[in-house]
Amino acid sequence: MIHAVDTIGTEEFLREVVDACASCVAVLDESGAILYASRAWRLFEQSVDAKAQPSDIFARCLRVDDAALSDDARPGSLRDNVQGLLSGSQKELHGTYSYADLGSRVVVRAARLNLPLSGFRILITFEDTISSHEALRRAEERFRVLLEKTHILPWEADFPTRRFVSVGAQAVSMLGYPIEDWYQPNFWQTHLHPLDRERAIRESTNFTMSCDNYELEYRMIAKDQREVWFHSLVTVIRENGRPKTVLGFSIDVTASRENEAELRDLSGRLIAAQEEERSRIARELHDGLNQRMALLSIELEQLKPDIERPAAMRHRLGKLQEQVKEISADIHRLSYKLHPAKLDHLGLAAAIESLCQELTDSGTLSVDLEHKGSRGEIPRDVKLCVFRIAQEALRNAARHSGAVSVQLVLEQTRDAIRLSVSDNGVGFDPESDQIKRGLGFISMKERLRLVAGDLQVYSQPLRGTRIEVRVPLKRKVMRKDDNRSNGTPAPPFRWHNPSDAEGLE
């Protein structure tokens, strides 16, 4: 059933709407002739009289809710009422009519629509009173089942007092409180999760004052002390321009939030396991294999005095000794890449300085490192995160950017660690899917998420790239199921449009 049409842009759109209707709907032109109608309307016409004209159908529909009027004053038939719409003396029509040939009653609604290009049209609908009640009952039943199956709570509240005036029965199963509790003053505010309360109330107030529709996500505490996540779709009803009533649907998204928490926890544990395995292999390479190679090199050196002749033997022995030294150096570099010992023993600045020096000595890049601020104690997970991001950023600059120089700034304050890596390479398009889905940036994002850090990437073609990282040194402890401490995502990763890439040379 179509109750109203606010804006219809084209005749074609109106025709598509009518075709999609399951009710008896027809559109009339300026003369009262039917231009097009729904399938249900055509079936209605056939059931009445296959030879009847539309004007006959309207004439035989007699209005029954005007019985108190005299015969002379009564509008009589639907045709008379439609004439009022055609003449423009009225814009809408709503009444109950009795169709003479069927002996049943129908509810008729009609409206005059002004189309921008086609002039005006009359939209008219028929609905049998008995079947409409049954259809309404069935629709309400389906709606109730839908809300229960999908864990959706319908509600309505008075905005000035913030009191619920209507709450769906699903509230009992969702949070466990009796329905009458929901109608008490400040029920919503007092049962919000403490970590979400201030933000949810503030955002709800601001959105209600400025928006007609908005979405809000928060947690509530159930009667059994469970944390229940809700995603609310809210509509604001205003009087004289001021919000009077808010109503909406609150969807229980606890399961999806718990799944997200599990996935994030799994991601964190995988990264931790990877680092632990790297550390173990690095120790084995350094403490075991590398030391054995060093001993072998010493023994070869000790053989030299005993082998005076022939000269060819001394030459071959020298070559073997050089090969052993190269293998030992390669093992040392591999061990450092897997897990830098300096990071644990000398700190973050020394480890990054060694990384920069290695690249500069290799001739791959000229890396300029600047260290600012204090060199106080840094948590191990933060040190490892910042080092790995510096390592990945320098690796990307060496492999992909075409840069010849890189500037790296490491700054430590009382509250945070900041890292900036800038190159003079070819840059890239930050909106490229290939870049956004690259494993290097995904790895950076995941590592930063574990330490509540933030990453900003500035780049544009032919103007280089700048990566800026900030990791707080004082973080709120979060439980595994508390994946968003303040109820909103903490985005650790932001791309910047080319116009934002200030200072890139």
C-alpha positions as CSV (number, residue, x, y, z in Angstrom):
1,M,0.0,0.0,0.0
2,I,1.4,3.4,-0.9
3,H,0.5,6.1,1.6
4,A,2.4,9.0,0.2
5,V,4.9,10.0,-2.4
6,D,7.1,13.0,-1.5
7,T,9.0,13.5,-4.7
8,I,8.9,11.7,-8.0
9,G,11.3,12.9,-10.6
10,T,10.1,11.1,-13.7
11,E,7.1,9.3,-15.2
12,E,9.4,6.2,-15.7
13,F,10.2,6.1,-12.0
14,L,6.5,6.3,-11.0
15,R,5.7,3.5,-13.4
16,E,8.4,1.3,-11.9
17,V,7.0,2.0,-8.4
18,V,3.5,1.0,-9.5
19,D,4.7,-2.2,-11.2
20,A,6.5,-3.2,-8.0
21,C,3.4,-2.8,-5.8
22,A,1.5,-5.8,-4.6
23,S,-1.6,-3.7,-3.9
24,C,-4.2,-2.5,-6.3
25,V,-2.6,0.7,-7.6
26,A,-3.4,2.8,-10.7
27,V,-2.3,6.1,-12.2
28,L,-4.8,8.4,-14.0
29,D,-4.0,11.2,-16.4
30,E,-5.7,14.6,-16.5
31,S,-8.9,13.2,-18.1
32,G,-9.3,10.5,-15.5
33,A,-8.2,7.6,-17.9
34,I,-5.9,4.9,-16.4
35,L,-2.4,5.3,-17.8
36,Y,-0.9,2.2,-16.1
37,A,-1.7,0.0,-13.1
38,S,-0.3,-2.8,-11.0
39,R,-1.0,-6.4,-11.7
40,A,-3.3,-6.6,-8.7
41,W,-5.4,-3.8,-10.1
42,R,-5.8,-5.6,-13.4
43,L,-6.8,-8.8,-11.6
44,F,-9.4,-6.7,-9.6
45,E,-10.8,-5.3,-12.9
46,Q,-11.2,-8.9,-14.3
47,S,-12.8,-10.1,-11.2
48,V,-15.4,-7.4,-11.3
49,D,-16.4,-7.3,-14.9
50,A,-14.2,-8.0,-17.9
51,K,-16.1,-5.5,-20.0
52,A,-16.3,-2.7,-17.5
53,Q,-14.6,0.6,-18.2
54,P,-12.6,2.3,-15.4
55,S,-15.2,5.1,-15.2
56,D,-17.9,2.4,-14.6
57,I,-15.8,0.8,-11.8
58,F,-15.4,4.2,-10.1
59,A,-19.1,5.0,-10.5
60,R,-20.1,1.7,-8.8
61,C,-17.9,2.3,-5.8
62,L,-20.2,4.1,-3.3
63,R,-18.9,5.8,-0.3
64,V,-20.1,4.3,2.9
65,D,-18.4,6.5,5.5
66,D,-20.7,9.5,4.5
67,A,-24.0,7.7,5.4
68,A,-25.0,10.6,7.7
69,L,-25.2,13.0,4.8
70,S,-28.4,13.6,2.9
71,D,-28.8,12.1,-0.6
72,D,-28.4,15.5,-2.1
73,A,-25.3,16.4,-0.2
74,R,-23.6,12.9,-0.3
75,P,-20.6,12.7,-2.8
76,G,-22.0,9.3,-3.6
77,S,-19.5,7.5,-5.8
78,L,-15.7,7.3,-6.2
79,R,-16.1,8.9,-9.6
80,D,-17.5,12.1,-8.0
81,N,-14.6,12.2,-5.5
82,V,-12.0,11.6,-8.2
83,Q,-13.5,14.6,-10.1
84,G,-12.5,16.8,-7.2
85,L,-8.9,15.6,-7.6
86,L,-9.0,16.2,-11.4
87,S,-10.4,19.7,-11.0
88,G,-7.8,20.6,-8.4
89,S,-10.4,21.4,-5.7
90,Q,-8.7,18.8,-3.4
91,K,-5.3,17.2,-3.3
92,E,-6.0,14.0,-1.4
93,L,-8.8,11.5,-0.9
94,H,-9.2,8.8,1.8
95,G,-12.4,6.9,2.4
96,T,-14.2,3.5,2.6
97,Y,-16.3,2.5,-0.3
98,S,-18.7,-0.4,-1.1
99,Y,-18.4,-1.9,-4.5
100,A,-22.0,-2.7,-5.6
101,D,-21.3,-5.9,-7.6
102,L,-19.1,-7.5,-5.0
103,G,-20.9,-6.6,-1.8
104,S,-17.6,-5.9,0.0
105,R,-15.9,-2.8,1.2
106,V,-12.6,-1.3,0.1
107,V,-10.4,1.4,1.5
108,V,-9.5,3.9,-1.2
109,R,-6.7,6.4,-1.0
110,A,-5.9,8.8,-3.8
111,A,-3.6,11.8,-4.3
112,R,-2.9,14.4,-6.9
113,L,0.8,14.4,-7.9
114,N,2.5,17.2,-9.8
115,L,5.3,15.7,-12.0
116,P,8.0,18.1,-13.2
117,L,7.7,17.1,-16.9
118,S,4.4,15.4,-17.2
119,G,1.9,17.7,-15.5
120,F,-0.3,16.2,-12.8
121,R,-1.3,12.6,-12.2
122,I,-3.8,10.9,-9.9
123,L,-2.4,8.0,-7.9
124,I,-5.2,5.8,-6.5
125,T,-5.1,2.6,-4.4
126,F,-7.7,0.0,-3.4
127,E,-7.4,-2.3,-0.4
128,D,-10.1,-4.7,0.8
129,T,-10.9,-3.9,4.4
130,I,-11.1,-7.5,5.6
131,S,-7.9,-8.7,3.8
132,S,-6.1,-5.6,4.8
133,H,-6.6,-6.3,8.5
134,E,-5.3,-9.9,7.9
135,A,-2.4,-8.6,5.9
136,L,-1.6,-6.1,8.6
137,R,-1.7,-8.9,11.2
138,R,0.6,-11.1,9.1
139,A,2.9,-8.3,8.4
140,E,3.2,-7.5,12.1
141,E,3.8,-11.1,12.9
142,R,6.6,-11.3,10.3
143,F,8.1,-8.1,11.6
144,R,8.0,-9.4,15.2
145,V,9.8,-12.7,14.1
146,L,12.3,-10.7,12.1
147,L,13.2,-8.5,15.1
148,E,13.6,-11.5,17.3
149,K,15.7,-13.6,14.9
150,T,18.0,-10.7,14.0
151,H,18.3,-9.4,17.6
152,I,16.8,-5.9,16.8
153,L,15.2,-3.8,19.5
154,P,12.7,-1.1,18.3
155,W,12.3,1.9,20.7
156,E,11.0,5.4,21.0
157,A,12.1,8.1,23.5
158,D,11.3,11.6,24.5
159,F,14.4,13.7,23.8
160,P,14.1,16.5,26.4
161,T,13.8,14.0,29.3
162,R,15.7,11.1,27.6
163,R,13.0,8.7,28.9
164,F,11.8,5.7,26.8
165,V,8.1,5.9,25.9
166,S,8.1,2.7,23.9
167,V,10.4,-0.4,24.0
168,G,10.1,-3.7,22.1
169,A,9.6,-6.9,24.0
170,Q,13.0,-8.0,22.7
171,A,14.6,-5.8,25.4
172,V,13.9,-8.5,28.1
173,S,15.9,-11.2,26.3
174,M,18.6,-8.8,25.2
175,L,19.6,-7.3,28.5
176,G,17.5,-9.2,31.1
177,Y,15.7,-6.1,32.7
178,P,11.9,-6.1,32.9
179,I,10.2,-3.8,30.4
180,E,9.0,-1.5,33.2
181,D,12.6,-0.8,34.2
182,W,13.3,0.7,30.8
183,Y,10.7,3.4,31.4
184,Q,12.4,4.7,34.5
185,P,14.3,8.0,34.3
186,N,17.9,7.8,32.9
187,F,17.7,4.1,32.3
188,W,19.8,4.3,29.1
189,Q,22.4,6.6,30.6
190,T,22.9,4.6,33.8
191,H,23.2,1.2,32.0
192,L,25.7,2.4,29.4
193,H,29.2,0.8,29.8
194,P,31.4,3.2,31.9
195,L,34.0,3.4,29.1
196,D,31.3,4.4,26.6
197,R,28.9,6.5,28.7
198,E,30.4,10.0,28.3
199,R,31.1,9.6,24.6
200,A,27.7,8.0,23.8
201,I,25.7,10.7,25.6
202,R,27.7,13.5,24.0
203,E,27.5,12.1,20.5
204,S,23.8,11.3,20.9
205,T,23.1,14.9,22.0
206,N,25.1,16.4,19.2
207,F,23.7,14.2,16.5
208,T,20.1,14.7,17.6
209,M,20.5,18.5,17.6
210,S,22.1,18.5,14.1
211,C,20.9,15.5,12.2
212,D,17.6,13.9,11.3
213,N,19.1,10.4,11.0
214,Y,22.3,9.0,12.4
215,E,24.0,5.9,13.7
216,L,25.6,5.3,17.1
217,E,27.5,2.4,18.6
218,Y,28.0,1.7,22.3
219,R,27.9,-1.0,25.0
220,M,25.3,-1.5,27.7
221,I,25.6,-3.6,30.9
222,A,23.1,-6.4,31.1
223,K,21.4,-7.5,34.3
224,D,23.8,-10.5,34.5
225,Q,26.8,-8.1,34.0
226,R,27.3,-9.1,30.4
227,E,28.6,-6.4,28.0
228,V,26.2,-6.1,25.1
229,W,27.2,-4.1,22.0
230,F,24.5,-2.1,20.2
231,H,24.5,-0.4,16.8
232,S,21.6,2.0,16.8
233,L,19.9,3.5,13.8
234,V,18.2,6.7,15.0
235,T,15.5,9.0,13.5
236,V,14.8,12.4,15.0
237,I,11.2,13.9,15.1
238,R,11.2,17.7,15.5
239,E,8.6,20.2,16.5
240,N,9.1,23.9,15.6
241,G,12.6,22.9,14.4
242,R,13.6,21.4,17.8
243,P,14.0,17.7,18.5
244,K,11.0,16.3,20.3
245,T,11.2,12.5,19.9
246,V,13.9,10.1,18.9
247,L,13.1,6.6,17.7
248,G,15.0,3.8,16.1
249,F,16.3,0.3,16.0
250,S,19.2,-1.0,18.2
251,I,20.9,-4.1,16.7
252,D,22.7,-6.5,19.0
253,V,26.2,-6.8,17.4
254,T,27.9,-8.4,20.3
255,A,28.7,-11.6,18.4
256,S,30.4,-9.7,15.6
257,R,32.4,-7.6,18.0
258,E,33.6,-10.7,19.9
259,N,34.6,-12.3,16.6
260,E,36.5,-9.1,15.7
261,A,38.2,-9.2,19.1
262,E,39.2,-12.9,18.6
263,L,40.6,-12.1,15.1
264,R,42.6,-9.2,16.5
265,D,43.9,-11.2,19.4
266,L,44.9,-14.0,17.0
267,S,46.7,-11.5,14.8
268,G,48.6,-10.1,17.8
269,R,49.5,-13.6,18.9
270,L,50.7,-14.5,15.4
271,I,53.0,-11.5,15.3
272,A,54.3,-12.2,18.8
273,A,54.9,-15.9,17.8
274,Q,56.7,-14.7,14.7
275,E,59.0,-12.4,16.6
276,E,59.6,-15.1,19.2
277,E,60.6,-17.6,16.5
278,R,62.8,-15.0,14.8
279,S,64.5,-14.3,18.1
280,R,65.1,-18.0,18.7
281,I,66.6,-18.6,15.2
282,A,68.7,-15.5,15.6
283,R,70.1,-16.8,18.9
284,E,70.9,-20.1,17.4
285,L,72.6,-18.5,14.4
286,H,74.6,-16.2,16.6
287,D,75.4,-18.4,19.6
288,G,75.8,-21.7,17.7
289,L,76.6,-21.6,14.0
290,N,78.3,-18.2,13.9
291,Q,80.6,-19.1,16.8
292,R,81.5,-22.4,15.2
293,M,82.4,-20.5,12.0
294,A,84.5,-18.1,14.0
295,L,86.4,-21.0,15.6
296,L,86.9,-22.5,12.1
297,S,88.4,-19.3,10.9
298,I,90.8,-19.1,13.9
299,E,91.9,-22.7,13.3
300,L,92.6,-21.9,9.6
301,E,94.6,-18.9,10.6
302,Q,96.7,-21.1,13.0
303,L,97.5,-23.5,10.2
304,K,99.3,-20.8,8.1
305,P,102.6,-20.9,10.0
306,D,102.8,-24.7,9.6
307,I,102.3,-24.6,5.9
308,E,105.3,-22.8,4.4
309,R,105.4,-24.8,1.2
310,P,104.2,-25.1,-1.3
311,A,102.9,-21.5,-2.0
312,A,99.8,-22.9,-3.8
313,M,98.6,-24.5,-0.6
314,R,99.0,-21.3,1.4
315,H,97.0,-19.5,-1.3
316,R,94.2,-22.0,-1.2
317,L,94.2,-21.8,2.6
318,G,93.9,-18.1,2.4
319,K,90.9,-18.3,0.1
320,L,89.2,-20.8,2.4
321,Q,89.8,-18.4,5.3
322,E,88.2,-15.5,3.3
323,Q,85.2,-17.6,2.5
324,V,84.7,-18.6,6.1
325,K,84.8,-14.9,7.1
326,E,82.2,-14.0,4.4
327,I,79.9,-16.8,5.5
328,S,80.3,-15.7,9.1
329,A,79.5,-12.1,8.1
330,D,76.4,-13.3,6.2
331,I,75.2,-15.3,9.2
332,H,75.7,-12.3,11.4
333,R,73.6,-10.1,9.1
334,L,70.9,-12.7,8.8
335,S,70.8,-13.0,12.6
336,Y,70.5,-9.3,12.9
337,K,67.7,-9.1,10.4
338,L,65.8,-11.8,12.2
339,H,66.2,-10.1,15.6
340,P,68.6,-7.3,16.3
341,A,70.5,-8.0,19.5
342,K,71.3,-4.3,19.8
343,L,67.6,-3.6,20.2
344,D,67.6,-5.6,23.4
345,H,71.0,-4.6,24.8
346,L,71.6,-1.0,23.5
347,G,68.1,0.3,22.8
348,L,66.0,1.6,19.9
349,A,68.1,4.5,18.8
350,A,71.3,2.3,18.5
351,A,69.5,-0.4,16.6
352,I,68.0,2.0,14.1
353,E,71.4,3.8,13.8
354,S,73.0,0.4,13.0
355,L,70.3,-0.3,10.4
356,C,70.9,3.1,8.7
357,Q,74.6,2.7,8.7
358,E,74.3,-0.8,7.1
359,L,72.3,0.6,4.2
360,T,74.7,3.6,3.8
361,D,77.8,1.4,3.9
362,S,76.2,-0.9,1.3
363,G,75.9,2.0,-1.1
364,T,72.2,1.3,-1.6
365,L,71.0,4.5,0.0
366,S,72.4,7.5,1.8
367,V,70.5,7.5,5.1
368,D,70.6,10.6,7.4
369,L,69.5,9.8,10.9
370,E,68.5,12.5,13.5
371,H,67.7,11.6,17.0
372,K,65.8,14.0,19.2
373,G,64.6,14.0,22.8
374,S,65.5,11.8,25.7
375,R,66.7,8.2,25.6
376,G,64.6,6.9,28.5
377,E,63.2,3.4,28.9
378,I,60.9,2.2,26.2
379,P,58.6,-0.8,26.5
380,R,59.9,-3.8,24.5
381,D,56.8,-4.2,22.3
382,V,57.0,-0.5,21.4
383,K,60.8,-0.7,20.6
384,L,60.2,-3.8,18.4
385,C,57.2,-2.1,16.6
386,V,59.1,1.1,15.8
387,F,62.2,-0.8,14.7
388,R,60.2,-3.1,12.3
389,I,58.4,-0.1,10.8
390,A,61.7,1.7,10.2
391,Q,63.1,-1.5,8.7
392,E,60.2,-1.9,6.4
393,A,60.1,1.8,5.4
394,L,63.9,1.8,4.5
395,R,63.5,-1.5,2.7
396,N,60.6,-0.1,0.6
397,A,62.7,3.1,-0.1
398,A,65.6,0.9,-1.3
399,R,63.6,-1.5,-3.4
400,H,60.7,0.5,-4.9
401,S,61.2,4.3,-4.6
402,G,64.3,4.9,-6.7
403,A,65.5,7.3,-4.0
404,V,69.1,8.1,-3.5
405,S,68.7,9.6,0.0
406,V,66.5,9.1,3.0
407,Q,66.0,11.3,6.0
408,L,65.0,9.5,9.2
409,V,64.0,11.3,12.4
410,L,63.5,9.5,15.7
411,E,62.1,11.6,18.5
412,Q,61.3,10.5,22.1
413,T,59.1,12.6,24.4
414,R,57.7,11.8,27.8
415,D,54.5,10.6,26.2
416,A,55.3,9.1,22.9
417,I,57.8,7.9,20.3
418,R,57.7,9.6,16.9
419,L,59.4,8.3,13.7
420,S,59.5,10.1,10.4
421,V,61.0,8.5,7.2
422,S,61.2,10.7,4.1
423,D,62.7,9.9,0.7
424,N,63.2,11.7,-2.6
425,G,62.0,8.8,-4.7
426,V,59.3,8.5,-7.3
427,G,56.4,8.4,-4.8
428,F,53.1,6.6,-5.5
429,D,49.3,7.1,-5.6
430,P,47.9,6.6,-2.1
431,E,44.5,5.6,-3.5
432,S,46.0,2.7,-5.5
433,D,44.5,-0.7,-4.3
434,Q,47.8,-2.3,-4.9
435,I,49.5,0.0,-2.4
436,K,46.7,-0.2,0.2
437,R,46.8,-4.0,0.0
438,G,50.5,-4.3,0.1
439,L,51.8,-6.7,2.7
440,G,54.3,-4.1,3.9
441,F,51.7,-1.5,4.8
442,I,49.3,-4.1,6.2
443,S,52.2,-5.4,8.5
444,M,52.8,-1.8,9.7
445,K,49.1,-1.3,10.4
446,E,48.8,-4.5,12.4
447,R,51.9,-3.8,14.5
448,L,50.7,-0.3,15.3
449,R,47.3,-1.5,16.3
450,L,48.8,-3.8,18.9
451,V,50.5,-0.8,20.6
452,A,47.7,1.8,19.9
453,G,50.0,3.7,17.5
454,D,49.1,5.9,14.5
455,L,50.6,5.9,11.0
456,Q,50.2,8.6,8.4
457,V,51.5,8.2,4.8
458,Y,52.1,11.2,2.6
459,S,53.0,10.6,-1.0
460,Q,52.3,11.6,-4.6
461,P,53.9,10.6,-7.9
462,L,57.4,12.1,-8.6
463,R,57.4,14.0,-5.2
464,G,58.7,11.3,-2.8
465,T,57.1,9.7,0.2
466,R,56.9,10.6,3.9
467,I,55.9,8.2,6.6
468,E,55.1,9.4,10.1
469,V,54.5,7.2,13.1
470,R,53.5,8.0,16.6
471,V,53.3,5.4,19.4
472,P,52.1,6.4,22.9
473,L,54.3,5.4,25.8
474,K,51.4,5.4,28.3
475,R,48.6,3.2,27.1
476,K,45.3,2.2,28.8
477,V,45.3,-1.5,29.5
478,M,42.8,-3.3,27.4
479,R,41.2,-6.7,28.0
480,K,40.9,-9.2,25.1
481,D,37.2,-8.5,24.7
482,D,37.6,-4.8,25.1
483,N,38.7,-4.2,21.5
484,R,37.7,-0.5,21.5
485,S,38.3,1.1,24.8
486,N,36.2,4.2,24.1
487,G,33.6,2.7,21.9
488,T,35.0,4.1,18.6
489,P,37.7,2.6,16.4
490,A,41.2,3.9,16.8
491,P,42.4,4.1,13.2
492,P,46.1,3.4,13.2
493,F,46.5,4.0,9.5
494,R,45.6,7.0,7.4
495,W,46.2,7.7,3.7
496,H,46.7,11.3,2.6
497,N,45.7,12.7,-0.8
498,P,48.4,14.2,-3.0
499,S,47.3,17.7,-2.0
500,D,48.1,16.8,1.7
501,A,51.7,15.8,0.8
502,E,53.2,19.0,2.1
503,G,57.0,19.3,2.3
504,L,57.7,16.4,-0.1
505,E,60.5,17.2,-2.4
